[in-house]
Amino acid sequence: MSKSSFAELVKCRWREFRREPSAFFWVIFMPILWMVVLGFAFSNPKPENYGVAIKTDSVIQQSLLDSLKSSPQLKLKFGSDRDIETWFKRGEVTLGIYGRHESNSVTYYFDPKNPESSRAKRFVDTLLQTAAGRTDPIATSTEVFHSEGGRYVDFLIPGLLAFSILSSSLFGVGMTIVSNRKENLLKRYLTTPMSKYEFLCSHIVGRVIVLGFEFGSIMIAGYLLFRFKVYGNFLTYLLLATLGAATFTSIALLCASRTKSIPMMAGVINIITIPMMLLSGVFFSKSNFPEWSLNFINLLPLTALTDGLRKVALEGLPFNAINYEVSLLSLYLVIATIAAKRSFKWY
């Protein structure tokens, strides 16, 4: 491999990125936009409010009714059966109440398949039972607990960085190669002494250079907006992100190795990106999925990158504690690079 020719190829990759305005938006500004919207929306959640409907012909003791009215988490509405049915359909209430004075009882109307409706029922029932004089046999107390790195935005930023690396690698590299092939630009490379290996490696190295801007913008914005910090070794965090960028670039090279159609390439990228975005725990924990599916989810490259970044950033784990994630990403990198080299066509 000629050092001078490879250096020129890497410069070419940088110029392609710099001269494309949309690349700056998707690589730098879009992750920050996600961070701002989701970070401010979910990092400081307020107590959950419940819409509760009370039938107008209910007979409820005034003390019990006052306890419901005094709760800031309840929005009470009074109406007929038809009104309550309409409010349920509109999502304005999640719980209905009908009180009977003669039996000193209350009937709840709620959907047990709706988690919010079930929570509203438990909350209201506790209020009423306490107001009616219930005493708990076990004395309890509460203390406010805040853990460093325990906010949603702390959970979000490493996942957002991993997803940004995935999407910018697949779209930035894959689309560029397919576009060049469609415009017959790759054919002209055949007249040069450049090898296929040099061309593919230049994309990987060029993508790592672009990662510097992507990584820096997300980390700086995370610190300035939310005081996000990495509790583990920052160099380990950066090296893992770099390995992720190289891995997803090699996957992009494989996807674009023979593709000639931009719409087809976009479809392939979406088939790869969307499932991993949903399954790999980018925006919410992957533990929400069934236990049997986790064996498959943990084999996804985005899962490995997301989990590894969170282990370093939030748990402060050293490099030897993320051996599985590093090994899995390296395996994808090697296999995809070899497969891309063997299947790549200039035209």
C-alpha positions in Angstrom: 0.0 0.0 0.0 1.4 3.4 -1.0 1.4 5.8 1.9 0.9 8.8 -0.3 -2.0 7.3 -2.3 -3.7 6.1 0.9 -3.3 9.6 2.4 -5.0 11.1 -0.6 -7.8 8.7 -0.4 -8.4 9.6 3.3 -8.3 13.3 2.3 -10.9 12.5 -0.3 -13.2 10.9 2.4 -12.9 14.1 4.5 -13.7 16.4 1.6 -16.7 14.3 0.7 -18.0 14.9 4.3 -17.0 18.5 4.4 -18.7 19.5 1.1 -22.0 17.8 1.9 -24.1 20.2 4.1 -26.6 17.5 5.0 -23.8 15.4 6.5 -23.1 18.1 9.1 -26.8 18.1 10.1 -27.2 14.4 10.5 -23.8 13.7 12.1 -23.6 16.7 14.5 -26.9 18.5 14.9 -29.4 15.7 14.8 -28.0 13.8 17.8 -28.0 17.0 19.8 -31.6 17.6 18.8 -32.6 14.2 20.0 -30.6 14.8 23.2 -32.3 18.1 23.9 -35.9 16.9 23.2 -35.6 13.6 25.1 -33.3 14.9 27.8 -35.5 17.8 28.9 -38.7 15.7 28.4 -37.8 12.8 30.6 -34.8 13.7 32.9 -37.0 15.5 35.5 -40.3 13.6 35.4 -43.2 15.1 37.4 -45.6 13.0 39.5 -48.0 11.1 37.3 -51.5 12.7 37.1 -54.6 10.6 36.7 -58.0 11.5 35.2 -60.7 10.1 37.5 -64.5 10.2 36.6 -67.1 10.0 39.4 -70.7 9.2 38.5 -73.0 12.0 39.4 -75.4 9.7 41.2 -72.7 8.4 43.5 -73.0 8.8 47.2 -69.6 9.2 48.8 -68.8 10.4 52.3 -67.6 14.0 52.2 -64.4 13.2 54.0 -63.5 10.6 51.3 -64.5 13.0 48.5 -62.4 15.8 50.1 -59.3 13.4 50.2 -59.7 12.9 46.4 -60.1 16.6 45.8 -57.1 17.5 47.8 -54.7 15.3 45.8 -52.8 17.4 43.2 -52.3 14.2 41.1 -56.0 13.7 40.5 -58.2 15.5 38.0 -61.7 14.8 38.9 -64.6 14.9 36.5 -68.3 14.3 37.4 -70.7 13.0 34.8 -73.2 10.3 33.7 -72.4 6.9 32.4 -72.4 8.2 28.8 -70.1 11.1 29.7 -67.7 8.7 31.4 -67.6 6.3 28.5 -66.8 9.3 26.2 -64.0 10.4 28.5 -62.5 7.0 28.5 -62.5 6.9 24.7 -60.8 10.3 24.5 -58.2 9.3 27.1 -59.3 12.1 29.4 -59.9 9.6 32.3 -58.4 6.2 33.1 -60.6 5.4 36.2 -64.2 5.5 37.0 -65.8 5.6 40.5 -69.3 4.8 41.7 -70.0 5.1 45.4 -72.8 3.5 47.4 -73.6 5.1 50.7 -75.9 2.3 52.0 -73.1 -0.3 51.8 -70.3 2.2 52.3 -68.6 0.7 49.3 -66.9 2.0 46.1 -66.9 0.3 42.7 -63.9 1.0 40.4 -64.2 0.9 36.6 -60.8 0.5 34.9 -59.0 -1.4 32.2 -56.5 -3.9 33.8 -54.6 -4.1 30.5 -53.9 -0.4 30.7 -50.9 0.1 33.1 -51.9 3.8 33.8 -55.4 2.7 34.6 -54.2 0.1 37.0 -51.9 2.6 38.7 -54.7 5.1 39.0 -56.9 2.5 40.7 -54.2 1.6 43.3 -53.5 5.3 44.0 -57.1 6.2 44.5 -57.8 3.1 46.6 -54.9 3.9 48.9 -56.2 7.5 49.3 -59.8 6.4 50.1 -58.7 3.6 52.4 -56.4 5.9 54.4 -59.0 8.6 54.6 -61.5 6.0 56.0 -59.1 5.1 58.8 -57.0 2.3 57.5 -53.8 1.8 59.4 -50.8 -0.3 58.1 -49.4 -2.9 60.5 -45.8 -2.2 59.4 -44.3 1.2 60.0 -42.5 2.5 57.0 -40.4 5.6 56.2 -39.0 7.0 53.0 -35.7 8.7 52.1 -35.0 10.6 48.8 -32.2 8.8 46.9 -30.3 10.3 44.0 -27.5 8.3 42.3 -24.9 9.9 40.1 -25.4 8.8 36.5 -28.9 7.7 37.4 -30.9 10.2 35.3 -32.6 9.3 32.1 -30.4 11.6 30.1 -27.3 9.8 31.5 -28.8 6.6 30.2 -29.7 8.3 26.9 -26.5 9.9 25.8 -24.3 6.8 25.5 -27.1 5.1 23.6 -27.6 8.1 21.4 -23.9 8.3 20.6 -24.0 4.6 19.6 -27.0 5.1 17.4 -25.6 8.2 15.8 -22.4 6.2 15.0 -24.5 3.5 13.4 -26.7 5.7 11.3 -24.0 8.1 10.1 -21.7 5.2 9.2 -24.4 3.4 7.2 -25.8 6.4 5.5 -22.6 8.4 5.1 -20.4 5.6 3.7 -22.9 3.3 2.1 -24.8 6.0 0.2 -21.6 7.6 -1.0 -20.3 4.4 -2.5 -23.6 3.6 -4.2 -23.9 7.1 -5.5 -20.3 7.0 -6.9 -21.1 3.6 -8.6 -24.3 5.0 -10.1 -22.4 8.0 -11.5 -19.7 5.6 -12.9 -17.1 7.3 -10.8 -15.8 4.0 -9.4 -15.0 2.8 -12.9 -12.5 5.6 -13.2 -10.6 4.3 -10.2 -9.8 1.2 -12.1 -7.4 3.3 -14.2 -5.4 4.2 -11.1 -2.9 2.0 -9.3 -5.1 2.1 -6.2 -6.1 -1.3 -4.8 -9.5 -2.3 -3.6 -8.1 -2.8 -0.1 -6.8 0.8 0.0 -10.2 2.1 -1.1 -12.1 0.2 1.5 -9.6 1.0 4.3 -9.7 4.7 3.4 -13.4 4.8 4.1 -12.9 3.2 7.6 -10.1 5.6 8.5 -12.0 8.6 7.0 -15.1 7.6 9.1 -12.9 7.5 12.2 -11.8 11.1 11.5 -15.4 12.3 11.1 -16.2 10.5 14.3 -14.0 13.1 16.1 -16.5 15.8 15.2 -19.5 13.6 16.0 -18.2 12.4 19.3 -17.0 15.9 20.3 -20.3 17.6 19.5 -22.4 15.0 21.5 -20.1 15.0 24.5 -19.8 18.8 24.7 -23.5 19.3 24.3 -24.2 16.7 26.9 -21.9 18.4 29.4 -23.1 21.9 28.7 -26.8 21.1 28.7 -27.0 18.3 31.3 -23.6 18.1 33.0 -23.2 14.6 31.6 -19.8 13.1 32.4 -18.0 9.8 32.0 -17.3 8.1 35.3 -15.0 5.5 33.8 -11.8 6.0 31.8 -12.5 8.5 29.0 -9.9 7.0 26.7 -11.6 3.6 27.0 -14.9 5.4 26.2 -13.4 7.0 23.1 -11.6 3.8 21.9 -14.9 1.9 22.1 -16.7 4.5 20.1 -13.9 4.4 17.5 -14.2 0.6 17.3 -17.9 1.0 16.8 -17.4 3.5 14.0 -15.0 1.1 12.2 -17.4 -1.8 12.7 -20.4 -0.1 11.3 -18.4 1.4 8.4 -17.3 -2.1 7.5 -20.9 -3.2 7.5 -21.8 -0.2 5.3 -19.1 -1.3 2.9 -20.5 -4.8 2.8 -24.0 -3.5 2.1 -22.8 -1.2 -0.7 -20.3 -3.6 -2.2 -22.6 -4.5 -5.1 -25.6 -2.2 -4.8 -26.3 0.1 -7.7 -29.6 1.6 -6.7 -29.9 4.4 -4.1 -33.5 3.4 -3.1 -32.4 -0.2 -2.6 -29.4 0.9 -0.5 -31.8 3.1 1.6 -34.0 0.1 2.1 -31.2 -2.1 3.2 -30.0 0.5 5.7 -33.4 0.9 7.1 -33.8 -2.9 7.5 -30.6 -2.9 9.5 -31.1 0.4 11.4 -34.7 0.4 12.6 -34.8 -3.1 14.3 -31.5 -2.4 16.1 -32.7 1.1 17.1 -35.8 -0.5 18.7 -34.2 -3.7 20.2 -30.7 -2.6 21.3 -31.7 -0.3 24.2 -30.9 3.0 22.7 -33.9 5.0 24.1 -35.1 2.5 26.7 -33.8 -0.6 28.5 -33.7 -3.8 26.4 -34.9 -5.7 29.5 -38.5 -4.6 28.6 -38.4 -7.4 25.9 -39.1 -11.1 26.7 -36.3 -13.0 28.4 -36.1 -15.5 25.5 -35.3 -12.6 23.0 -32.3 -11.2 24.9 -30.0 -14.0 23.7 -30.6 -12.7 20.1 -30.6 -9.0 21.1 -27.2 -9.3 22.9 -25.6 -10.5 19.6 -26.5 -7.3 17.7 -23.5 -5.0 17.2 -25.5 -1.9 18.3 -26.3 -3.7 21.6 -22.7 -4.4 22.2 -21.7 -0.7 21.5 -24.5 0.7 23.6 -23.9 -1.6 26.5 -20.2 -1.1 26.4 -20.5 2.7 26.4 -22.9 2.7 29.3 -20.7 0.3 31.3 -17.8 2.7 30.9 -19.7 6.0 31.2 -22.2 5.2 34.0 -20.7 2.3 35.9 -17.0 3.3 35.6 -15.9 -0.2 34.5 -12.4 -0.7 33.1 -11.5 -1.9 29.7 -11.2 -5.6 30.8 -14.8 -5.5 32.0 -16.1 -5.0 28.4 -14.3 -7.8 26.8 -17.5 -9.3 25.4 -18.6 -6.1 23.8 -15.1 -5.4 22.3 -14.8 -9.0 21.0 -18.2 -9.0 19.4 -17.6 -5.6 17.6 -14.2 -6.8 16.5 -15.7 -10.0 15.1 -18.2 -8.0 13.1 -15.5 -5.7 11.9 -13.2 -8.5 10.7 -16.0 -10.6 9.0 -17.7 -7.6 7.3 -14.3 -6.2 6.1 -13.3 -9.5 4.6 -16.7 -10.1 3.0 -16.8 -6.6 1.6 -13.3 -7.0 0.0 -14.3 -10.3 -1.6 -17.7 -9.1 -2.9 -16.9 -5.5 -3.8 -17.3 -4.5 -7.5 -16.3 -1.2 -9.1 -19.3 -1.2 -11.4 
